[in-house]
Amino acid sequence: MAIRYIKRGKTVEQKADADAKVQEVVRGILADISERKDAAVRELSQKFDSWSPDDFKLAPAQIQQIIDSLPEQAISDIKFAQAQVRNFAQAQRAALQDVEVETLPGVVLGHKNIPVNRVGCYVPGGRYPMVASAHMSVVTAKVAGVKRIIACTPPINGELPAATIAAMHFGGADEIFILGGVQALAAMAYGALGIEPVDMIVGPGNAYVAEAKRQLFGLVGIDLLAGPTEVLVVADETADAEMCAVDLLGQAEHGPTSPAVLLTTSCSLAESIEAEIGRQLEALPTADLAGVAWRDYGEVILVDTDAEMAQVADEIASEHVEILTRDPDYFLDNMSNYGALFLGPETNVAYGDKVIGTNHTLPTKKAGRYTGGLWVGKFIKTVTYQRVTEEASALIGEYGSRLCDLEGFMGHKEQCDLRVRRYGGEK
């Protein structure tokens, strides 16, 4: 297979340079909060966000006042987006069925789908108020049946992010805290500021938030480790440079380390994309971010066939994969490694990020090889049970006894032997 890199981004080694520093900083913050709880959270919030209110938790009257400050159109749009997310999440939940089956006469095995009890949903702020992240985490957890949902989001330049707070409330959050970064995740995991420790933390964030989730995993469950957003545009000669450039830059604007890759069989598209991106950057209000991301992490890859595009796309395993080709379903049928697939020019990543109903918290850094994104099932534990008659217990016990003996587990063997004696006729 002939793969030609018309443009290459930074190497894996270059991308990893900052990881050690982030790990060290996060480790120190988590240790401090674990030991000093509220005092540490308050100090860190003041340090990083210049935010230290009397109470980080919003009262119901405050939430209502914030909602009342929003234009009716904004509230309507938030509710529309949440309806789409809720509808799809409900369909996914309906696909998760409890199971009970008699595998041998008298042996009944089953599994139940049980929601996690307490979940912390983190909705990032930073460069942008990530209103849509509230839909993706809070609404989905609610549909899953989570009993208690704690939502945290940072202030933005000292101001309350009104639309994000409204989205958290409409989505079904039981408690809303204005608290950001590592300190928010630690407060939810360890229990601080009156938060009862949660069982699971979900939601995207910057490198420090992602590292905090990694270090807290085990103490709590997590959805996944989300790095900088990624987009891969797979295009043939039917695609045009304008749309490819728009869709690449639309994700590159997330931040200066966001990979944006064009994979194509069209030599003319590969050779013209750089000029088109340059043209669009001249007018794009977020060009300061998108331009750096394209310069440092943008790639253009040229191959010969659709089969080669599918193969290379699977090797890249991008978070978002747009298919702008003559036959998009070919890639649906032949690709296996991605976070979300966007089939045809009529849809795009922005639809998935903001409104259409599929979840936007997705695997990055090649994690699409082994996991999907956030969905109802992430909030649900599939647990098993068994029920056995006396006659069946004697039968299973004979097999179990011999298998335990084979491994040298004599205490296990006695568990089996006791049932054989009790239920197999021996008294």
C-alpha positions as CSV (number, residue, x, y, z in Angstrom):
1,M,0.0,0.0,0.0
2,A,1.4,3.4,-1.0
3,I,0.8,6.0,1.7
4,R,2.0,9.5,0.9
5,Y,2.1,12.2,3.7
6,I,1.5,15.5,2.0
7,K,1.6,17.1,5.4
8,R,2.6,15.6,8.8
9,G,1.9,16.7,12.3
10,K,4.0,16.4,15.5
11,T,5.4,13.0,16.4
12,V,4.1,10.9,19.3
13,E,7.3,11.7,21.2
14,Q,6.8,15.4,20.9
15,K,3.2,15.1,22.0
16,A,4.2,13.2,25.1
17,D,6.8,15.7,26.3
18,A,4.3,17.6,28.6
19,D,2.7,14.5,30.2
20,A,5.1,14.0,33.0
21,K,4.7,17.6,34.2
22,V,0.9,17.3,34.2
23,Q,1.0,14.0,36.1
24,E,3.2,15.6,38.8
25,V,1.0,18.7,39.2
26,V,-2.2,16.6,39.4
27,R,-0.7,14.1,41.9
28,G,0.1,17.0,44.2
29,I,-3.3,18.6,43.9
30,L,-5.1,15.3,44.6
31,A,-3.0,14.5,47.6
32,D,-3.7,18.0,49.1
33,I,-7.4,17.7,48.6
34,S,-7.5,14.2,50.0
35,E,-5.8,15.5,53.1
36,R,-7.4,18.9,53.6
37,K,-10.7,18.6,51.8
38,D,-12.7,21.8,51.8
39,A,-9.8,24.1,52.7
40,A,-7.7,22.8,49.8
41,V,-10.6,23.0,47.3
42,R,-11.3,26.6,48.3
43,E,-7.7,27.6,48.0
44,L,-7.3,25.9,44.6
45,S,-10.5,27.4,43.2
46,Q,-9.3,30.9,44.3
47,K,-5.8,30.2,42.7
48,F,-7.0,28.9,39.4
49,D,-10.4,30.5,38.9
50,S,-10.3,33.5,41.3
51,W,-13.5,32.0,42.7
52,S,-14.2,31.5,46.5
53,P,-17.9,32.1,47.2
54,D,-19.5,31.5,50.6
55,D,-21.2,28.4,49.0
56,F,-20.0,26.7,45.8
57,K,-23.4,25.0,45.5
58,L,-26.1,26.9,43.7
59,A,-29.4,27.1,45.6
60,P,-32.7,26.5,43.8
61,A,-33.6,30.2,43.8
62,Q,-30.2,31.0,42.3
63,I,-30.7,28.5,39.5
64,Q,-34.1,29.8,38.7
65,Q,-32.8,33.4,38.6
66,I,-30.0,32.3,36.2
67,I,-32.5,30.5,34.0
68,D,-34.8,33.6,34.0
69,S,-31.8,35.7,32.7
70,L,-31.5,33.7,29.5
71,P,-33.4,34.5,26.2
72,E,-36.3,32.3,25.5
73,Q,-34.6,31.1,22.3
74,A,-31.6,29.8,24.2
75,I,-33.8,27.9,26.6
76,S,-35.8,26.4,23.7
77,D,-32.6,25.4,21.9
78,I,-31.2,23.7,24.9
79,K,-34.4,21.8,25.5
80,F,-34.5,20.8,21.8
81,A,-30.9,19.4,22.0
82,Q,-31.6,17.6,25.2
83,A,-34.7,16.0,23.7
84,Q,-32.6,14.6,20.9
85,V,-30.0,13.2,23.4
86,R,-32.7,11.8,25.6
87,N,-34.6,10.1,22.8
88,F,-31.5,8.3,21.5
89,A,-30.4,7.4,25.1
90,Q,-33.8,6.0,25.8
91,A,-33.6,3.8,22.7
92,Q,-30.1,2.6,23.8
93,R,-31.4,1.9,27.3
94,A,-34.3,-0.2,25.9
95,A,-31.7,-2.3,24.1
96,L,-30.2,-3.4,27.5
97,Q,-32.2,-6.3,28.6
98,D,-32.1,-8.3,31.8
99,V,-31.4,-12.0,31.1
100,E,-32.5,-15.2,32.9
101,V,-31.9,-18.6,31.4
102,E,-32.0,-22.3,32.6
103,T,-28.6,-23.6,31.3
104,L,-29.1,-27.1,32.7
105,P,-32.1,-28.6,34.4
106,G,-32.3,-26.8,37.8
107,V,-29.5,-24.3,37.0
108,V,-30.8,-20.8,36.5
109,L,-28.3,-18.0,35.6
110,G,-29.1,-14.4,35.0
111,H,-27.9,-10.9,34.7
112,K,-29.4,-7.6,35.8
113,N,-28.6,-4.1,34.6
114,I,-28.3,-1.8,37.6
115,P,-27.6,1.9,37.4
116,V,-24.7,3.4,39.3
117,N,-26.0,5.1,42.4
118,R,-24.1,8.4,42.5
119,V,-22.4,10.1,39.5
120,G,-20.4,13.3,39.2
121,C,-20.7,15.1,35.8
122,Y,-18.0,17.5,35.0
123,V,-18.8,20.2,32.4
124,P,-15.7,22.1,31.3
125,G,-15.4,25.8,30.8
126,G,-12.1,27.2,29.8
127,R,-12.1,28.8,26.3
128,Y,-15.7,28.0,25.7
129,P,-18.8,27.3,27.9
130,M,-19.4,23.7,27.0
131,V,-23.1,23.7,27.3
132,A,-23.5,20.6,25.2
133,S,-21.4,18.5,27.6
134,A,-24.2,18.9,30.2
135,H,-26.6,17.2,27.8
136,M,-24.2,14.4,27.1
137,S,-23.5,13.5,30.7
138,V,-26.4,14.6,32.9
139,V,-29.2,13.7,30.5
140,T,-27.7,10.3,29.7
141,A,-27.1,9.5,33.4
142,K,-30.7,10.4,34.1
143,V,-32.0,8.1,31.4
144,A,-29.8,5.3,32.8
145,G,-31.6,5.7,36.1
146,V,-28.7,7.1,38.2
147,K,-30.2,8.1,41.6
148,R,-28.0,11.1,42.4
149,I,-26.3,13.4,39.9
150,I,-23.8,16.0,41.0
151,A,-22.8,18.5,38.3
152,C,-19.8,20.8,38.4
153,T,-18.7,23.5,36.0
154,P,-16.2,26.4,36.5
155,P,-16.9,30.1,36.4
156,I,-15.8,31.8,33.2
157,N,-13.8,35.0,33.9
158,G,-15.5,35.3,37.2
159,E,-19.0,35.0,35.8
160,L,-21.6,32.2,36.2
161,P,-22.0,30.3,32.9
162,A,-25.8,30.7,32.7
163,A,-26.5,28.5,29.7
164,T,-24.5,25.7,31.1
165,I,-26.2,25.9,34.5
166,A,-29.6,25.9,32.8
167,A,-28.6,22.8,30.8
168,M,-27.5,21.0,33.9
169,H,-30.8,21.8,35.6
170,F,-33.0,20.9,32.7
171,G,-31.0,17.7,32.2
172,G,-31.8,16.5,35.7
173,A,-28.8,17.4,37.9
174,D,-29.7,17.1,41.6
175,E,-26.9,19.4,42.8
176,I,-25.0,22.0,40.8
177,F,-21.6,23.4,42.0
178,I,-19.6,26.2,40.4
179,L,-16.2,24.6,40.7
180,G,-13.7,23.7,38.0
181,G,-10.7,21.6,37.1
182,V,-8.9,19.0,39.2
183,Q,-10.4,20.4,42.3
184,A,-13.9,19.7,41.1
185,L,-13.2,16.1,40.3
186,A,-11.4,15.6,43.6
187,A,-14.2,17.1,45.6
188,M,-16.7,14.7,43.9
189,A,-14.4,11.7,44.4
190,Y,-13.2,12.3,47.9
191,G,-16.2,14.2,49.2
192,A,-15.8,17.9,50.0
193,L,-17.9,21.0,50.1
194,G,-20.9,18.9,51.3
195,I,-20.7,16.5,48.4
196,E,-21.2,12.9,49.3
197,P,-18.5,10.9,47.5
198,V,-19.6,9.7,44.1
199,D,-19.2,6.3,42.5
200,M,-18.3,7.5,39.1
201,I,-17.0,10.7,37.3
202,V,-17.7,11.5,33.7
203,G,-17.1,14.4,31.3
204,P,-14.4,15.9,29.2
205,G,-11.8,18.5,30.1
206,N,-8.3,19.7,29.6
207,A,-5.1,17.7,30.1
208,Y,-5.2,18.2,33.9
209,V,-8.8,17.0,34.1
210,A,-8.0,13.9,32.0
211,E,-5.0,13.1,34.2
212,A,-7.1,13.6,37.4
213,K,-9.6,11.1,36.1
214,R,-6.7,8.7,35.3
215,Q,-5.3,9.0,38.8
216,L,-8.7,8.8,40.5
217,F,-9.8,5.7,38.5
218,G,-10.1,2.8,40.9
219,L,-11.4,5.0,43.8
220,V,-14.2,5.9,41.4
221,G,-15.2,4.7,38.0
222,I,-14.8,6.9,34.9
223,D,-16.2,7.1,31.4
224,L,-13.0,7.3,29.5
225,L,-9.8,9.3,29.2
226,A,-10.5,12.1,26.7
227,G,-7.6,13.9,25.2
228,P,-7.7,16.8,22.8
229,T,-10.5,16.5,20.2
230,E,-9.7,14.7,17.0
231,V,-11.2,14.8,13.5
232,L,-10.4,12.6,10.5
233,V,-12.1,13.5,7.2
234,V,-12.1,10.6,4.7
235,A,-12.7,12.0,1.2
236,D,-12.6,10.9,-2.4
237,E,-12.9,13.0,-5.6
238,T,-16.6,13.7,-5.0
239,A,-15.7,15.9,-2.0
240,D,-14.9,19.5,-2.3
241,A,-12.0,21.4,-0.6
242,E,-14.3,24.0,1.0
243,M,-16.3,21.5,3.0
244,C,-13.3,19.4,3.9
245,A,-11.5,22.6,5.2
246,V,-14.6,23.8,7.1
247,D,-14.9,20.4,8.8
248,L,-11.2,20.2,9.7
249,L,-11.0,23.7,11.1
250,G,-14.4,23.2,12.9
251,Q,-12.6,20.7,15.3
252,A,-9.2,22.3,15.2
253,E,-10.7,25.4,16.9
254,H,-11.1,23.4,20.1
255,G,-7.5,24.1,20.9
256,P,-3.9,24.3,19.7
257,T,-3.2,20.5,20.2
258,S,-6.3,19.2,18.4
259,P,-5.3,16.8,15.5
260,A,-7.2,17.4,12.2
261,V,-6.4,14.9,9.4
262,L,-7.5,14.7,5.8
263,L,-7.3,11.1,4.3
264,T,-8.0,11.1,0.6
265,T,-7.7,9.2,-2.7
266,S,-7.9,12.5,-4.6
267,C,-4.5,14.0,-5.5
268,S,-6.1,17.4,-6.5
269,L,-7.9,17.6,-3.1
270,A,-4.7,16.7,-1.2
271,E,-2.8,19.4,-3.1
272,S,-5.4,22.1,-2.8
273,I,-6.5,21.7,0.9
274,E,-3.6,23.8,2.3
275,A,-4.6,26.9,0.3
276,E,-8.2,26.5,1.1
277,I,-7.5,26.2,4.8
278,G,-5.3,29.3,4.6
279,R,-8.1,31.2,2.9
280,Q,-10.7,30.2,5.5
281,L,-8.3,31.0,8.4
282,E,-8.2,34.6,7.3
283,A,-11.9,35.0,8.1
284,L,-12.3,32.5,11.0
285,P,-12.7,34.3,14.4
286,T,-11.1,31.3,16.2
287,A,-8.1,31.2,13.8
288,D,-5.6,31.8,16.6
289,L,-6.4,28.3,17.9
290,A,-7.4,26.5,14.7
291,G,-4.4,27.8,12.8
292,V,-1.9,26.6,15.4
293,A,-3.7,23.2,15.6
294,W,-3.5,22.8,11.8
295,R,0.1,24.0,11.6
296,D,1.3,21.6,14.4
297,Y,-1.1,18.7,14.3
298,G,-2.8,18.8,10.9
299,E,-2.0,16.0,8.4
300,V,-2.9,15.3,4.8
301,I,-2.6,11.6,3.7
302,L,-2.9,10.4,0.1
303,V,-3.7,6.8,-0.7
304,D,-5.0,5.0,-3.8
305,T,-8.2,3.1,-2.9
306,D,-11.2,3.1,-0.7
307,A,-9.9,-0.1,0.9
308,E,-6.7,1.6,1.8
309,M,-8.6,4.6,3.2
310,A,-10.6,2.2,5.5
311,Q,-7.3,0.5,6.6
312,V,-5.5,3.7,7.3
313,A,-8.5,5.2,9.1
314,D,-8.7,2.2,11.4
315,E,-5.0,2.6,12.2
316,I,-5.6,6.3,13.0
317,A,-8.6,5.3,15.1
318,S,-9.8,8.9,15.3
319,E,-12.4,10.3,17.7
320,H,-14.6,11.8,14.9
321,V,-14.5,10.3,11.4
322,E,-16.4,12.1,8.6
323,I,-17.0,10.1,5.4
324,L,-17.2,12.4,2.4
325,T,-17.2,9.8,-0.3
326,R,-19.3,8.3,-3.1
327,D,-20.3,5.3,-0.9
328,P,-20.3,6.2,2.8
329,D,-21.8,2.9,3.8
330,Y,-18.7,1.1,2.6
331,F,-16.9,2.6,5.5
332,L,-19.7,1.8,8.0
333,D,-19.4,-1.8,6.9
334,N,-15.6,-2.0,6.8
335,M,-14.3,0.2,9.6
336,S,-14.0,-0.9,13.2
337,N,-11.9,1.8,15.1
338,Y,-13.5,5.2,15.7
339,G,-15.4,7.1,18.3
340,A,-18.2,8.3,16.0
341,L,-18.9,8.0,12.3
342,F,-20.5,10.8,10.3
343,L,-21.8,9.4,7.0
344,G,-22.1,11.7,4.0
345,P,-21.8,15.5,3.5
346,E,-25.2,16.1,4.9
347,T,-24.0,15.6,8.5
348,N,-20.9,16.7,10.3
349,V,-19.1,16.6,13.7
350,A,-20.8,19.8,14.9
351,Y,-24.2,18.1,14.7
352,G,-22.9,15.3,16.9
353,D,-21.1,17.7,19.3
354,K,-24.1,19.9,19.9
355,V,-27.6,18.7,18.9
356,I,-28.3,15.6,16.9
357,G,-28.5,13.1,19.8
358,T,-25.4,10.8,19.7
359,N,-23.0,11.4,22.6
360,H,-20.0,13.7,22.1
361,T,-17.8,12.3,24.9
362,L,-15.7,9.9,22.7
363,P,-12.5,8.0,22.8
364,T,-9.3,9.8,21.7
365,K,-5.6,8.8,21.3
366,K,-6.5,5.6,19.5
367,A,-8.7,4.4,22.4
368,G,-11.4,3.7,19.7
369,R,-9.5,0.4,19.2
370,Y,-11.0,-0.9,22.4
371,T,-13.9,1.3,23.6
372,G,-16.8,3.4,22.5
373,G,-17.9,6.7,23.9
374,L,-20.1,7.7,26.7
375,W,-23.6,6.2,26.5
376,V,-26.4,4.9,28.8
377,G,-24.5,1.6,29.2
378,K,-21.5,3.3,30.8
379,F,-23.7,4.2,33.8
380,I,-25.0,0.7,34.2
381,K,-23.5,-2.3,35.9
382,T,-24.4,-5.6,34.3
383,V,-24.2,-8.0,37.3
384,T,-24.9,-11.7,37.4
385,Y,-26.8,-14.1,39.8
386,Q,-27.4,-17.8,40.0
387,R,-30.1,-20.1,41.5
388,V,-29.7,-23.9,41.7
389,T,-32.0,-26.8,42.8
390,E,-30.7,-29.5,45.1
391,E,-30.4,-32.1,42.4
392,A,-28.5,-29.7,40.1
393,S,-26.2,-28.6,42.9
394,A,-25.1,-32.3,43.4
395,L,-24.4,-32.6,39.7
396,I,-22.5,-29.3,39.4
397,G,-20.7,-30.1,42.7
398,E,-19.1,-33.3,41.3
399,Y,-17.7,-31.4,38.4
400,G,-16.6,-28.5,40.6
401,S,-14.9,-30.7,43.1
402,R,-12.7,-32.3,40.4
403,L,-11.9,-29.0,38.8
404,C,-10.9,-27.4,42.2
405,D,-8.7,-30.5,42.9
406,L,-7.1,-30.0,39.5
407,E,-6.0,-26.5,40.6
408,G,-5.2,-27.3,44.1
409,F,-7.9,-25.2,45.7
410,M,-8.9,-27.5,48.5
411,G,-11.1,-25.0,50.3
412,H,-13.0,-24.5,47.1
413,K,-13.2,-28.3,46.7
414,E,-14.8,-28.6,50.1
415,Q,-17.5,-26.1,49.1
416,C,-18.4,-28.4,46.3
417,D,-18.1,-31.6,48.3
418,L,-20.4,-30.3,51.0
419,R,-23.2,-29.7,48.5
420,V,-22.6,-33.2,47.0
421,R,-22.9,-34.7,50.4
422,R,-26.0,-32.6,51.4
423,Y,-27.9,-32.8,48.1
424,G,-26.5,-35.9,46.4
425,G,-28.0,-38.5,48.8
426,E,-25.2,-38.8,51.3
427,K,-26.1,-37.7,54.8
